[in-house]
């Protein structure tokens, strides 16, 4: 599965696909990043999106799994 951690709709769809396929979501290992940045590319949106958007989109599912 591929998803842009800076895109709220993609993250929502990704977590919905996980729940649909596995029935639950227990843990989030939050390790967003890039390996080959392009000229003029800033990493801030990826690191911010990965640290804020992913946990916010997954929190309800993790709490339901308990």
C-alpha positions in Angstrom: 0.0 0.0 0.0 1.2 3.5 -0.8 -0.1 6.7 0.6 1.0 10.2 1.0 1.3 11.0 4.7 0.6 14.7 4.0 -2.7 13.9 2.3 -5.6 13.6 4.8 -7.9 11.7 2.3 -5.1 9.2 1.4 -4.4 8.5 5.1 -8.1 8.1 5.8 -8.4 5.7 2.9 -5.3 3.8 3.9 -6.6 3.2 7.4 -10.0 2.2 6.1 -8.3 -0.4 3.8 -6.4 -1.8 6.8 -9.6 -2.1 8.9 -11.4 -3.7 5.9 -8.7 -6.2 5.3 -7.7 -7.1 8.8 -10.7 -6.2 10.9 -8.8 -4.0 13.3 -5.8 -1.8 13.8 -3.7 -2.3 16.9 -0.6 -0.2 16.7 1.0 2.6 14.6 4.7 2.6 13.9 5.2 6.1 12.8 8.2 6.2 10.5 7.4 8.5 7.6 10.3 9.8 5.5 11.8 10.0 2.1 15.0 8.5 0.6 15.6 10.5 -2.6 14.6 14.2 -2.3 14.2 16.2 -5.4 15.8 19.7 -5.9 13.8 22.3 -4.1 11.9 19.7 -2.1 11.3 20.4 1.6 11.0 17.6 4.1 8.9 19.6 6.6 5.5 18.6 5.2 6.4 14.9 5.3 7.8 14.9 8.8 4.9 17.1 10.1 2.3 15.0 8.2 3.8 11.8 9.4 3.9 12.9 13.0 0.5 14.6 13.2 -1.8 13.3 10.5 -1.1 9.6 10.7 -1.7 9.4 14.5 -4.8 11.5 14.3 -6.3 9.3 11.5 -5.4 6.1 13.3 -6.2 7.0 17.0 -9.9 5.9 16.9 -9.0 2.6 15.4 -6.2 1.9 17.9 -8.5 2.8 20.8 -11.3 0.6 19.5 -8.8 -2.4 19.4 -8.3 -2.2 23.2 
